[in-house]
């Protein structure tokens, strides 16, 4: 077996295209974040602190995604969605 067969053909490995970011995509992240925050607060009120970790992790991931989108120079404004 030659090296290209073992590791795959590097010429066939293409970087994945970035998905188109729309205002709806951003709004979906914001809506989900709101629900995550409410879920975290509710569980904290009930003393279910062990159940907060997964929600906090998802919230952190969403915030990182939004910050990354905001930092992209070629997408200073999101494309609006069509109704």
PyMOL Python script that loads the backbone (N, CA, C, O; Angstrom):
from pymol import cmd

cmd.read_pdbstr("""\
ATOM      1  N   UNK A   1       0.851  -1.169   0.000  1.00  0.00           N
ATOM      2  CA  UNK A   1       0.000   0.000   0.000  1.00  0.00           C
ATOM      3  C   UNK A   1       0.900   1.236   0.000  1.00  0.00           C
ATOM      4  O   UNK A   1       1.832   1.325   0.799  1.00  0.00           O
ATOM      5  N   UNK A   2       0.626   2.179  -0.886  1.00  0.00           N
ATOM      6  CA  UNK A   2       1.459   3.373  -0.927  1.00  0.00           C
ATOM      7  C   UNK A   2       0.983   4.395   0.102  1.00  0.00           C
ATOM      8  O   UNK A   2      -0.128   4.259   0.615  1.00  0.00           O
ATOM      9  N   UNK A   3       1.787   5.417   0.423  1.00  0.00           N
ATOM     10  CA  UNK A   3       1.422   6.384   1.464  1.00  0.00           C
ATOM     11  C   UNK A   3       0.113   7.111   1.192  1.00  0.00           C
ATOM     12  O   UNK A   3      -0.606   7.452   2.131  1.00  0.00           O
ATOM     13  N   UNK A   4      -0.209   7.355  -0.072  1.00  0.00           N
ATOM     14  CA  UNK A   4      -1.454   8.060  -0.362  1.00  0.00           C
ATOM     15  C   UNK A   4      -2.657   7.196  -0.032  1.00  0.00           C
ATOM     16  O   UNK A   4      -3.691   7.721   0.380  1.00  0.00           O
ATOM     17  N   UNK A   5      -2.552   5.887  -0.200  1.00  0.00           N
ATOM     18  CA  UNK A   5      -3.661   5.005   0.115  1.00  0.00           C
ATOM     19  C   UNK A   5      -3.871   4.897   1.618  1.00  0.00           C
ATOM     20  O   UNK A   5      -5.005   4.743   2.074  1.00  0.00           O
ATOM     21  N   UNK A   6      -2.794   4.975   2.395  1.00  0.00           N
ATOM     22  CA  UNK A   6      -2.915   4.872   3.849  1.00  0.00           C
ATOM     23  C   UNK A   6      -3.543   6.113   4.458  1.00  0.00           C
ATOM     24  O   UNK A   6      -4.399   6.012   5.338  1.00  0.00           O
ATOM     25  N   UNK A   7      -3.126   7.270   3.998  1.00  0.00           N
ATOM     26  CA  UNK A   7      -3.605   8.497   4.632  1.00  0.00           C
ATOM     27  C   UNK A   7      -4.661   9.205   3.804  1.00  0.00           C
ATOM     28  O   UNK A   7      -5.098  10.294   4.176  1.00  0.00           O
ATOM     29  N   UNK A   8      -5.078   8.624   2.703  1.00  0.00           N
ATOM     30  CA  UNK A   8      -6.042   9.290   1.848  1.00  0.00           C
ATOM     31  C   UNK A   8      -5.315  10.207   0.884  1.00  0.00           C
ATOM     32  O   UNK A   8      -4.196  10.639   1.161  1.00  0.00           O
ATOM     33  N   UNK A   9      -5.922  10.499  -0.215  1.00  0.00           N
ATOM     34  CA  UNK A   9      -5.314  11.373  -1.205  1.00  0.00           C
ATOM     35  C   UNK A   9      -5.457  12.813  -0.747  1.00  0.00           C
ATOM     36  O   UNK A   9      -6.580  13.307  -0.641  1.00  0.00           O
ATOM     37  N   UNK A  10      -4.347  13.512  -0.468  1.00  0.00           N
ATOM     38  CA  UNK A  10      -4.452  14.877   0.030  1.00  0.00           C
ATOM     39  C   UNK A  10      -5.112  15.821  -0.965  1.00  0.00           C
ATOM     40  O   UNK A  10      -5.683  16.837  -0.568  1.00  0.00           O
ATOM     41  N   UNK A  11      -5.040  15.500  -2.243  1.00  0.00           N
ATOM     42  CA  UNK A  11      -5.675  16.363  -3.226  1.00  0.00           C
ATOM     43  C   UNK A  11      -7.188  16.244  -3.168  1.00  0.00           C
ATOM     44  O   UNK A  11      -7.890  17.160  -3.596  1.00  0.00           O
ATOM     45  N   UNK A  12      -7.706  15.142  -2.652  1.00  0.00           N
ATOM     46  CA  UNK A  12      -9.143  14.958  -2.553  1.00  0.00           C
ATOM     47  C   UNK A  12      -9.713  15.565  -1.280  1.00  0.00           C
ATOM     48  O   UNK A  12     -10.925  15.752  -1.179  1.00  0.00           O
ATOM     49  N   UNK A  13      -8.872  15.874  -0.316  1.00  0.00           N
ATOM     50  CA  UNK A  13      -9.339  16.459   0.932  1.00  0.00           C
ATOM     51  C   UNK A  13      -9.474  17.959   0.749  1.00  0.00           C
ATOM     52  O   UNK A  13      -8.483  18.688   0.758  1.00  0.00           O
ATOM     53  N   UNK A  14     -10.704  18.413   0.583  1.00  0.00           N
ATOM     54  CA  UNK A  14     -10.957  19.824   0.376  1.00  0.00           C
ATOM     55  C   UNK A  14     -11.518  20.417   1.654  1.00  0.00           C
ATOM     56  O   UNK A  14     -12.280  19.762   2.365  1.00  0.00           O
ATOM     57  N   UNK A  15     -11.143  21.661   1.950  1.00  0.00           N
ATOM     58  CA  UNK A  15     -11.718  22.285   3.132  1.00  0.00           C
ATOM     59  C   UNK A  15     -13.216  22.459   2.943  1.00  0.00           C
ATOM     60  O   UNK A  15     -13.689  22.773   1.851  1.00  0.00           O
ATOM     61  N   UNK A  16     -13.941  22.252   4.011  1.00  0.00           N
ATOM     62  CA  UNK A  16     -15.388  22.391   3.918  1.00  0.00           C
ATOM     63  C   UNK A  16     -15.755  23.860   3.759  1.00  0.00           C
ATOM     64  O   UNK A  16     -15.134  24.739   4.356  1.00  0.00           O
ATOM     65  N   UNK A  17     -16.758  24.108   2.955  1.00  0.00           N
ATOM     66  CA  UNK A  17     -17.218  25.476   2.737  1.00  0.00           C
ATOM     67  C   UNK A  17     -17.969  25.951   3.972  1.00  0.00           C
ATOM     68  O   UNK A  17     -18.705  25.188   4.597  1.00  0.00           O
ATOM     69  N   UNK A  18     -17.776  27.213   4.315  1.00  0.00           N
ATOM     70  CA  UNK A  18     -18.478  27.754   5.465  1.00  0.00           C
ATOM     71  C   UNK A  18     -19.944  27.942   5.108  1.00  0.00           C
ATOM     72  O   UNK A  18     -20.259  28.434   4.024  1.00  0.00           O
ATOM     73  N   UNK A  19     -20.838  27.559   6.001  1.00  0.00           N
ATOM     74  CA  UNK A  19     -22.253  27.754   5.715  1.00  0.00           C
ATOM     75  C   UNK A  19     -22.579  29.239   5.678  1.00  0.00           C
ATOM     76  O   UNK A  19     -21.948  30.046   6.361  1.00  0.00           O
ATOM     77  N   UNK A  20     -23.562  29.580   4.881  1.00  0.00           N
ATOM     78  CA  UNK A  20     -23.975  30.977   4.780  1.00  0.00           C
ATOM     79  C   UNK A  20     -24.639  31.390   6.089  1.00  0.00           C
ATOM     80  O   UNK A  20     -25.533  30.708   6.588  1.00  0.00           O
ATOM     81  N   UNK A  21     -24.194  32.502   6.627  1.00  0.00           N
ATOM     82  CA  UNK A  21     -24.738  33.000   7.883  1.00  0.00           C
ATOM     83  C   UNK A  21     -25.810  34.035   7.565  1.00  0.00           C
ATOM     84  O   UNK A  21     -25.570  34.985   6.821  1.00  0.00           O
ATOM     85  N   UNK A  22     -26.976  33.842   8.130  1.00  0.00           N
ATOM     86  CA  UNK A  22     -28.080  34.773   7.918  1.00  0.00           C
ATOM     87  C   UNK A  22     -28.482  35.378   9.255  1.00  0.00           C
ATOM     88  O   UNK A  22     -28.063  34.913  10.315  1.00  0.00           O
ATOM     89  N   UNK A  23     -29.293  36.411   9.188  1.00  0.00           N
ATOM     90  CA  UNK A  23     -29.804  36.996  10.427  1.00  0.00           C
ATOM     91  C   UNK A  23     -30.640  35.971  11.187  1.00  0.00           C
ATOM     92  O   UNK A  23     -30.686  35.997  12.417  1.00  0.00           O
ATOM     93  N   UNK A  24     -31.301  35.069  10.461  1.00  0.00           N
ATOM     94  CA  UNK A  24     -32.097  34.032  11.123  1.00  0.00           C
ATOM     95  C   UNK A  24     -31.207  33.073  11.900  1.00  0.00           C
ATOM     96  O   UNK A  24     -31.570  32.643  12.995  1.00  0.00           O
ATOM     97  N   UNK A  25     -30.053  32.736  11.351  1.00  0.00           N
ATOM     98  CA  UNK A  25     -29.107  31.866  12.050  1.00  0.00           C
ATOM     99  C   UNK A  25     -28.670  32.512  13.358  1.00  0.00           C
ATOM    100  O   UNK A  25     -28.649  31.865  14.405  1.00  0.00           O
ATOM    101  N   UNK A  26     -28.328  33.774  13.288  1.00  0.00           N
ATOM    102  CA  UNK A  26     -27.900  34.502  14.487  1.00  0.00           C
ATOM    103  C   UNK A  26     -29.043  34.590  15.486  1.00  0.00           C
ATOM    104  O   UNK A  26     -28.837  34.390  16.683  1.00  0.00           O
ATOM    105  N   UNK A  27     -30.249  34.889  15.005  1.00  0.00           N
ATOM    106  CA  UNK A  27     -31.405  34.980  15.892  1.00  0.00           C
ATOM    107  C   UNK A  27     -31.677  33.640  16.562  1.00  0.00           C
ATOM    108  O   UNK A  27     -32.056  33.597  17.732  1.00  0.00           O
ATOM    109  N   UNK A  28     -31.488  32.551  15.832  1.00  0.00           N
ATOM    110  CA  UNK A  28     -31.684  31.220  16.419  1.00  0.00           C
ATOM    111  C   UNK A  28     -30.719  30.987  17.579  1.00  0.00           C
ATOM    112  O   UNK A  28     -31.111  30.457  18.619  1.00  0.00           O
ATOM    113  N   UNK A  29     -29.453  31.383  17.401  1.00  0.00           N
ATOM    114  CA  UNK A  29     -28.475  31.271  18.493  1.00  0.00           C
ATOM    115  C   UNK A  29     -28.911  32.118  19.691  1.00  0.00           C
ATOM    116  O   UNK A  29     -28.842  31.664  20.833  1.00  0.00           O
ATOM    117  N   UNK A  30     -29.356  33.338  19.430  1.00  0.00           N
ATOM    118  CA  UNK A  30     -29.773  34.223  20.522  1.00  0.00           C
ATOM    119  C   UNK A  30     -30.985  33.662  21.258  1.00  0.00           C
ATOM    120  O   UNK A  30     -31.042  33.706  22.487  1.00  0.00           O
ATOM    121  N   UNK A  31     -31.952  33.135  20.512  1.00  0.00           N
ATOM    122  CA  UNK A  31     -33.137  32.540  21.135  1.00  0.00           C
ATOM    123  C   UNK A  31     -32.762  31.316  21.972  1.00  0.00           C
ATOM    124  O   UNK A  31     -33.258  31.132  23.084  1.00  0.00           O
ATOM    125  N   UNK A  32     -31.884  30.490  21.421  1.00  0.00           N
ATOM    126  CA  UNK A  32     -31.445  29.305  22.166  1.00  0.00           C
ATOM    127  C   UNK A  32     -30.697  29.716  23.428  1.00  0.00           C
ATOM    128  O   UNK A  32     -30.878  29.112  24.485  1.00  0.00           O
ATOM    129  N   UNK A  33     -29.860  30.740  23.320  1.00  0.00           N
ATOM    130  CA  UNK A  33     -29.118  31.220  24.490  1.00  0.00           C
ATOM    131  C   UNK A  33     -30.068  31.703  25.577  1.00  0.00           C
ATOM    132  O   UNK A  33     -29.844  31.449  26.760  1.00  0.00           O
ATOM    133  N   UNK A  34     -31.125  32.398  25.178  1.00  0.00           N
ATOM    134  CA  UNK A  34     -32.106  32.867  26.154  1.00  0.00           C
ATOM    135  C   UNK A  34     -32.733  31.682  26.892  1.00  0.00           C
ATOM    136  O   UNK A  34     -32.868  31.709  28.115  1.00  0.00           O
ATOM    137  N   UNK A  35     -33.113  30.648  26.149  1.00  0.00           N
ATOM    138  CA  UNK A  35     -33.703  29.466  26.771  1.00  0.00           C
ATOM    139  C   UNK A  35     -32.703  28.750  27.681  1.00  0.00           C
ATOM    140  O   UNK A  35     -33.074  28.250  28.743  1.00  0.00           O
ATOM    141  N   UNK A  36     -31.443  28.704  27.264  1.00  0.00           N
ATOM    142  CA  UNK A  36     -30.415  28.081  28.095  1.00  0.00           C
ATOM    143  C   UNK A  36     -30.234  28.843  29.400  1.00  0.00           C
ATOM    144  O   UNK A  36     -30.111  28.236  30.464  1.00  0.00           O
ATOM    145  N   UNK A  37     -30.219  30.164  29.325  1.00  0.00           N
ATOM    146  CA  UNK A  37     -30.062  30.984  30.534  1.00  0.00           C
ATOM    147  C   UNK A  37     -31.238  30.759  31.474  1.00  0.00           C
ATOM    148  O   UNK A  37     -31.048  30.589  32.678  1.00  0.00           O
ATOM    149  N   UNK A  38     -32.460  30.758  30.928  1.00  0.00           N
ATOM    150  CA  UNK A  38     -33.632  30.502  31.771  1.00  0.00           C
ATOM    151  C   UNK A  38     -33.559  29.112  32.400  1.00  0.00           C
ATOM    152  O   UNK A  38     -33.907  28.936  33.568  1.00  0.00           O
ATOM    153  N   UNK A  39     -33.109  28.132  31.630  1.00  0.00           N
ATOM    154  CA  UNK A  39     -32.972  26.773  32.155  1.00  0.00           C
ATOM    155  C   UNK A  39     -31.940  26.694  33.267  1.00  0.00           C
ATOM    156  O   UNK A  39     -32.151  26.012  34.270  1.00  0.00           O
ATOM    157  N   UNK A  40     -30.827  27.392  33.091  1.00  0.00           N
ATOM    158  CA  UNK A  40     -29.778  27.412  34.118  1.00  0.00           C
ATOM    159  C   UNK A  40     -30.302  28.061  35.392  1.00  0.00           C
ATOM    160  O   UNK A  40     -30.111  27.534  36.488  1.00  0.00           O
ATOM    161  N   UNK A  41     -30.966  29.207  35.245  1.00  0.00           N
ATOM    162  CA  UNK A  41     -31.500  29.910  36.418  1.00  0.00           C
ATOM    163  C   UNK A  41     -32.530  29.059  37.159  1.00  0.00           C
ATOM    164  O   UNK A  41     -32.528  29.006  38.389  1.00  0.00           O
ATOM    165  N   UNK A  42     -33.403  28.398  36.413  1.00  0.00           N
ATOM    166  CA  UNK A  42     -34.436  27.567  37.030  1.00  0.00           C
ATOM    167  C   UNK A  42     -33.814  26.408  37.810  1.00  0.00           C
ATOM    168  O   UNK A  42     -34.246  26.107  38.923  1.00  0.00           O
ATOM    169  N   UNK A  43     -32.825  25.774  37.244  1.00  0.00           N
ATOM    170  CA  UNK A  43     -32.169  24.657  37.927  1.00  0.00           C
ATOM    171  C   UNK A  43     -31.394  25.135  39.155  1.00  0.00           C
ATOM    172  O   UNK A  43     -31.328  24.432  40.163  1.00  0.00           O
ATOM    173  N   UNK A  44     -30.809  26.329  39.068  1.00  0.00           N
ATOM    174  CA  UNK A  44     -30.112  26.879  40.231  1.00  0.00           C
ATOM    175  C   UNK A  44     -31.097  27.175  41.358  1.00  0.00           C
ATOM    176  O   UNK A  44     -30.797  26.920  42.524  1.00  0.00           O
ATOM    177  N   UNK A  45     -32.269  27.711  41.021  1.00  0.00           N
ATOM    178  CA  UNK A  45     -33.296  27.994  42.033  1.00  0.00           C
ATOM    179  C   UNK A  45     -33.744  26.714  42.731  1.00  0.00           C
ATOM    180  O   UNK A  45     -34.052  26.720  43.923  1.00  0.00           O
ATOM    181  N   UNK A  46     -33.777  25.613  41.973  1.00  0.00           N
ATOM    182  CA  UNK A  46     -34.223  24.331  42.515  1.00  0.00           C
ATOM    183  C   UNK A  46     -33.090  23.557  43.180  1.00  0.00           C
ATOM    184  O   UNK A  46     -33.302  22.458  43.694  1.00  0.00           O
ATOM    185  N   UNK A  47     -31.884  24.133  43.171  1.00  0.00           N
ATOM    186  CA  UNK A  47     -30.743  23.466  43.788  1.00  0.00           C
ATOM    187  C   UNK A  47     -30.168  22.335  42.961  1.00  0.00           C
ATOM    188  O   UNK A  47     -29.417  21.511  43.483  1.00  0.00           O
ATOM    189  N   UNK A  48     -30.503  22.278  41.689  1.00  0.00           N
ATOM    190  CA  UNK A  48     -30.025  21.209  40.804  1.00  0.00           C
ATOM    191  C   UNK A  48     -28.766  21.671  40.070  1.00  0.00           C
ATOM    192  O   UNK A  48     -28.735  21.745  38.842  1.00  0.00           O
ATOM    193  N   UNK A  49     -27.748  21.972  40.839  1.00  0.00           N
ATOM    194  CA  UNK A  49     -26.532  22.548  40.270  1.00  0.00           C
ATOM    195  C   UNK A  49     -25.804  21.582  39.342  1.00  0.00           C
ATOM    196  O   UNK A  49     -25.147  22.006  38.391  1.00  0.00           O
ATOM    197  N   UNK A  50     -25.919  20.285  39.617  1.00  0.00           N
ATOM    198  CA  UNK A  50     -25.245  19.304  38.769  1.00  0.00           C
ATOM    199  C   UNK A  50     -25.834  19.269  37.362  1.00  0.00           C
ATOM    200  O   UNK A  50     -25.152  18.862  36.421  1.00  0.00           O
ATOM    201  N   UNK A  51     -27.080  19.686  37.205  1.00  0.00           N
ATOM    202  CA  UNK A  51     -27.722  19.689  35.893  1.00  0.00           C
ATOM    203  C   UNK A  51     -27.436  20.970  35.102  1.00  0.00           C
ATOM    204  O   UNK A  51     -27.814  21.070  33.935  1.00  0.00           O
ATOM    205  N   UNK A  52     -26.787  21.927  35.716  1.00  0.00           N
ATOM    206  CA  UNK A  52     -26.477  23.194  35.047  1.00  0.00           C
ATOM    207  C   UNK A  52     -25.277  23.084  34.116  1.00  0.00           C
ATOM    208  O   UNK A  52     -25.173  23.837  33.147  1.00  0.00           O
ATOM    209  N   UNK A  53     -24.388  22.170  34.394  1.00  0.00           N
ATOM    210  CA  UNK A  53     -23.120  22.110  33.664  1.00  0.00           C
ATOM    211  C   UNK A  53     -23.305  21.928  32.159  1.00  0.00           C
ATOM    212  O   UNK A  53     -22.666  22.625  31.371  1.00  0.00           O
ATOM    213  N   UNK A  54     -24.164  21.010  31.754  1.00  0.00           N
ATOM    214  CA  UNK A  54     -24.370  20.770  30.321  1.00  0.00           C
ATOM    215  C   UNK A  54     -24.971  21.999  29.644  1.00  0.00           C
ATOM    216  O   UNK A  54     -24.596  22.346  28.524  1.00  0.00           O
ATOM    217  N   UNK A  55     -25.904  22.652  30.331  1.00  0.00           N
ATOM    218  CA  UNK A  55     -26.515  23.858  29.762  1.00  0.00           C
ATOM    219  C   UNK A  55     -25.496  24.991  29.660  1.00  0.00           C
ATOM    220  O   UNK A  55     -25.469  25.726  28.673  1.00  0.00           O
ATOM    221  N   UNK A  56     -24.668  25.123  30.682  1.00  0.00           N
ATOM    222  CA  UNK A  56     -23.636  26.160  30.662  1.00  0.00           C
ATOM    223  C   UNK A  56     -22.625  25.905  29.549  1.00  0.00           C
ATOM    224  O   UNK A  56     -22.159  26.848  28.909  1.00  0.00           O
ATOM    225  N   UNK A  57     -22.285  24.646  29.313  1.00  0.00           N
ATOM    226  CA  UNK A  57     -21.344  24.300  28.245  1.00  0.00           C
ATOM    227  C   UNK A  57     -21.929  24.649  26.886  1.00  0.00           C
ATOM    228  O   UNK A  57     -21.235  25.205  26.035  1.00  0.00           O
ATOM    229  N   UNK A  58     -23.201  24.327  26.679  1.00  0.00           N
ATOM    230  CA  UNK A  58     -23.866  24.646  25.409  1.00  0.00           C
ATOM    231  C   UNK A  58     -23.943  26.159  25.219  1.00  0.00           C
ATOM    232  O   UNK A  58     -23.716  26.656  24.115  1.00  0.00           O
ATOM    233  N   UNK A  59     -24.259  26.891  26.280  1.00  0.00           N
ATOM    234  CA  UNK A  59     -24.306  28.347  26.213  1.00  0.00           C
ATOM    235  C   UNK A  59     -22.939  28.908  25.850  1.00  0.00           C
ATOM    236  O   UNK A  59     -22.835  29.800  25.008  1.00  0.00           O
ATOM    237  N   UNK A  60     -21.900  28.396  26.477  1.00  0.00           N
ATOM    238  CA  UNK A  60     -20.545  28.862  26.182  1.00  0.00           C
ATOM    239  C   UNK A  60     -20.183  28.592  24.724  1.00  0.00           C
ATOM    240  O   UNK A  60     -19.600  29.451  24.062  1.00  0.00           O
ATOM    241  N   UNK A  61     -20.521  27.413  24.222  1.00  0.00           N
ATOM    242  CA  UNK A  61     -20.237  27.086  22.824  1.00  0.00           C
ATOM    243  C   UNK A  61     -20.965  28.033  21.874  1.00  0.00           C
ATOM    244  O   UNK A  61     -20.390  28.495  20.888  1.00  0.00           O
ATOM    245  N   UNK A  62     -22.233  28.322  22.174  1.00  0.00           N
ATOM    246  CA  UNK A  62     -22.995  29.246  21.336  1.00  0.00           C
ATOM    247  C   UNK A  62     -22.383  30.642  21.358  1.00  0.00           C
ATOM    248  O   UNK A  62     -22.302  31.298  20.319  1.00  0.00           O
ATOM    249  N   UNK A  63     -21.957  31.099  22.520  1.00  0.00           N
ATOM    250  CA  UNK A  63     -21.355  32.431  22.623  1.00  0.00           C
ATOM    251  C   UNK A  63     -20.042  32.499  21.849  1.00  0.00           C
ATOM    252  O   UNK A  63     -19.734  33.515  21.226  1.00  0.00           O
ATOM    253  N   UNK A  64     -19.281  31.428  21.891  1.00  0.00           N
ATOM    254  CA  UNK A  64     -18.030  31.384  21.125  1.00  0.00           C
ATOM    255  C   UNK A  64     -18.331  31.437  19.629  1.00  0.00           C
ATOM    256  O   UNK A  64     -17.650  32.142  18.884  1.00  0.00           O
ATOM    257  N   UNK A  65     -19.347  30.696  19.188  1.00  0.00           N
ATOM    258  CA  UNK A  65     -19.724  30.727  17.771  1.00  0.00           C
ATOM    259  C   UNK A  65     -20.139  32.137  17.352  1.00  0.00           C
ATOM    260  O   UNK A  65     -19.727  32.621  16.298  1.00  0.00           O
ATOM    261  N   UNK A  66     -20.951  32.792  18.174  1.00  0.00           N
ATOM    262  CA  UNK A  66     -21.393  34.151  17.851  1.00  0.00           C
ATOM    263  C   UNK A  66     -20.221  35.124  17.826  1.00  0.00           C
ATOM    264  O   UNK A  66     -20.151  35.990  16.954  1.00  0.00           O
ATOM    265  N   UNK A  67     -19.306  34.988  18.771  1.00  0.00           N
ATOM    266  CA  UNK A  67     -18.134  35.867  18.801  1.00  0.00           C
ATOM    267  C   UNK A  67     -17.253  35.630  17.580  1.00  0.00           C
ATOM    268  O   UNK A  67     -16.712  36.575  17.006  1.00  0.00           O
ATOM    269  N   UNK A  68     -17.112  34.377  17.188  1.00  0.00           N
ATOM    270  CA  UNK A  68     -16.323  34.053  15.999  1.00  0.00           C
ATOM    271  C   UNK A  68     -16.955  34.659  14.754  1.00  0.00           C
ATOM    272  O   UNK A  68     -16.256  35.199  13.897  1.00  0.00           O
ATOM    273  N   UNK A  69     -18.266  34.569  14.657  1.00  0.00           N
ATOM    274  CA  UNK A  69     -18.963  35.172  13.518  1.00  0.00           C
ATOM    275  C   UNK A  69     -18.778  36.684  13.498  1.00  0.00           C
ATOM    276  O   UNK A  69     -18.584  37.279  12.438  1.00  0.00           O
ATOM    277  N   UNK A  70     -18.840  37.295  14.662  1.00  0.00           N
ATOM    278  CA  UNK A  70     -18.691  38.749  14.745  1.00  0.00           C
ATOM    279  C   UNK A  70     -17.286  39.191  14.371  1.00  0.00           C
ATOM    280  O   UNK A  70     -17.098  40.304  13.879  1.00  0.00           O
ATOM    281  N   UNK A  71     -16.302  38.337  14.596  1.00  0.00           N
ATOM    282  CA  UNK A  71     -14.907  38.680  14.310  1.00  0.00           C
ATOM    283  C   UNK A  71     -14.504  38.458  12.860  1.00  0.00           C
ATOM    284  O   UNK A  71     -13.425  38.887  12.451  1.00  0.00           O
ATOM    285  N   UNK A  72     -15.343  37.802  12.081  1.00  0.00           N
ATOM    286  CA  UNK A  72     -14.987  37.527  10.690  1.00  0.00           C
ATOM    287  C   UNK A  72     -15.054  38.818   9.877  1.00  0.00           C
ATOM    288  O   UNK A  72     -16.107  39.450   9.797  1.00  0.00           O
ATOM    289  N   UNK A  73     -13.924  39.211   9.273  1.00  0.00           N
ATOM    290  CA  UNK A  73     -13.901  40.485   8.549  1.00  0.00           C
ATOM    291  C   UNK A  73     -14.734  40.490   7.277  1.00  0.00           C
ATOM    292  O   UNK A  73     -15.230  41.545   6.882  1.00  0.00           O
ATOM    293  N   UNK A  74     -14.903  39.353   6.627  1.00  0.00           N
ATOM    294  CA  UNK A  74     -15.641  39.325   5.371  1.00  0.00           C
ATOM    295  C   UNK A  74     -17.146  39.246   5.557  1.00  0.00           C
ATOM    296  O   UNK A  74     -17.889  39.308   4.578  1.00  0.00           O
ATOM    297  N   UNK A  75     -17.602  39.113   6.771  1.00  0.00           N
ATOM    298  CA  UNK A  75     -19.035  39.050   7.038  1.00  0.00           C
ATOM    299  C   UNK A  75     -19.382  40.039   8.136  1.00  0.00           C
ATOM    300  O   UNK A  75     -19.787  39.649   9.231  1.00  0.00           O
ATOM    301  N   UNK A  76     -19.221  41.316   7.837  1.00  0.00           N
ATOM    302  CA  UNK A  76     -19.504  42.327   8.849  1.00  0.00           C
ATOM    303  C   UNK A  76     -20.992  42.421   9.137  1.00  0.00           C
ATOM    304  O   UNK A  76     -21.391  42.768  10.249  1.00  0.00           O
ATOM    305  N   UNK A  77     -21.808  42.117   8.152  1.00  0.00           N
ATOM    306  CA  UNK A  77     -23.246  42.068   8.382  1.00  0.00           C
ATOM    307  C   UNK A  77     -23.771  40.769   7.815  1.00  0.00           C
ATOM    308  O   UNK A  77     -23.319  40.303   6.770  1.00  0.00           O
ATOM    309  N   UNK A  78     -24.711  40.201   8.501  1.00  0.00           N
ATOM    310  CA  UNK A  78     -25.288  38.950   8.041  1.00  0.00           C
ATOM    311  C   UNK A  78     -26.278  39.230   6.924  1.00  0.00           C
ATOM    312  O   UNK A  78     -26.897  40.293   6.867  1.00  0.00           O
ATOM    313  N   UNK A  79     -26.411  38.262   6.048  1.00  0.00           N
ATOM    314  CA  UNK A  79     -27.367  38.391   4.960  1.00  0.00           C
ATOM    315  C   UNK A  79     -28.758  38.119   5.507  1.00  0.00           C
ATOM    316  O   UNK A  79     -28.965  37.127   6.206  1.00  0.00           O
ATOM    317  N   UNK A  80     -29.713  38.987   5.197  1.00  0.00           N
ATOM    318  CA  UNK A  80     -31.073  38.740   5.691  1.00  0.00           C
ATOM    319  C   UNK A  80     -31.676  37.515   5.014  1.00  0.00           C
ATOM    320  O   UNK A  80     -31.331  37.180   3.881  1.00  0.00           O
ATOM    321  N   UNK A  81     -32.562  36.869   5.713  1.00  0.00           N
ATOM    322  CA  UNK A  81     -33.242  35.716   5.134  1.00  0.00           C
ATOM    323  C   UNK A  81     -34.423  36.208   4.326  1.00  0.00           C
ATOM    324  O   UNK A  81     -34.957  37.291   4.567  1.00  0.00           O
ATOM    325  N   UNK A  82     -34.817  35.406   3.375  1.00  0.00           N
ATOM    326  CA  UNK A  82     -35.979  35.752   2.559  1.00  0.00           C
ATOM    327  C   UNK A  82     -37.191  35.044   3.131  1.00  0.00           C
ATOM    328  O   UNK A  82     -37.113  33.866   3.481  1.00  0.00           O
ATOM    329  N   UNK A  83     -38.309  35.745   3.230  1.00  0.00           N
ATOM    330  CA  UNK A  83     -39.517  35.110   3.795  1.00  0.00           C
ATOM    331  C   UNK A  83     -40.059  33.997   2.943  1.00  0.00           C
ATOM    332  O   UNK A  83     -41.064  33.382   3.298  1.00  0.00           O
TER     333      UNK A  83
END
""", "prot")
cmd.dss("prot")
cmd.show_as("cartoon", "prot")
cmd.util.cbc("prot")
cmd.orient("prot")
